[in-house]
Each structure stands twice: as C-alpha cells, then as structure tokens.
Amino acid sequence: MIKLLLLFLAGFILYSMISGFIRPTSRRPKNRTPDGETMVEDPQCGTYLPLSDAVKATINGKQHYFCSKKCLKEYKKAQHP
C-alpha cells in the first residue's frame, strides 16, 4: 500500500514538473506591466478601479476618472448646480 502511494506521489511530482515546463511562464495579460495596472479613484463615489476600466473625462482642464457614466453625470451636476 505504501509503495502504491509513493508511486502515485512520484507520478504527481513528475507530472507537475513536466506541465510546468510546457505552460507559459506568465498568465498575466500582455497589455499589463509586471507591477500591475495603475489604480484610479472615482472622485464622486470614492471607488478605486483599474485605469483601463475607467470612464475618462476632462473637466475644467483637469483629467478625472469615473467608475461609470452615472458617476460622471452626478459629478458634473454637483459641480454646476
């Protein structure tokens, strides 16, 4: 019984080593840096989100990032009542 368990364990280790060489070294999407993606804060609701997912808007000459178009509309409404 112990021999069978040791054989199974050796097979598993061998399988893990072989599959590690075959698989790509990185599963990170190609459009991201090794350090990750820059996070930005929505000035309306305070939510942090990746820069690539943000809704971008220039308001009064300054770039702002929002989590949704709804937050962008609410922010604009609050700035100009």
N, C-alpha and C positions, 0 to 999 in steps of 0.2 A: 504494500500500500504506500509506504514512504517513497519507494523507488518511482512509483507512478506519479506521485505529487512532485518529486524532484524533476522528473522528465517533463511534466506539464510546465513547471516553473521555468526550466531551461528553454523550452519551446516558446514560452511567452516572452522571455527576455530576448531571444533571437529574433522573434517577430517584431518586437518593439524597435530593436536596433536597425533592422532592415527597412522597416517602414519610415523610420526617422531619416534615413539617407535618401529615400525616394521622394518624400514630401518636400515641398518648397520650404525654405528656411524661414519665411515670413508669411503670415496670413494677413498682414496689415494692408489695407487698400493702397494702391500705388500713388494716389493723389495726396497722401498724408506724409508728414515728416516723421522721422524716428521718434521725436519728442511728443508727438500727438498733434492735435489741432488747437488753434487759438480759441479760447472761450470768450464770449462777449456777454455783457449784461444788458437786458432789456430795461431801459430807463422808466418804462411805465409800470411794469409788474415785478421787476427785480429778478426775473428768471435768467439763469445762465444757459447758454446754448452754443454749439459749435458755430464758428463764423460762417461756414459754408451753408448752414441751415437758416441763417438769419435773414430777415427782410431788411434790406438796407434803404436808408433814406437820408438825404441831406436837408437839414432844417436849420435856417439862419446861418448857412455856411459851414455847419458842423455835421460830420457823419455820425449817424445814430444807427443802432441795430435793434431790431424788434423780433419777438418770437412769432408774431402773427400780424396780419394786416389789421386785425381788430385792435391790437395794442397800438399800432401806428396811428390809426384813426383817433383813438382815445387820447393819445399823447398830443396830437395836433389840436384836438378840440380843447384840451386843458391849457395849451399854450396860447390859444387865441379864442377866448370865450365869447 
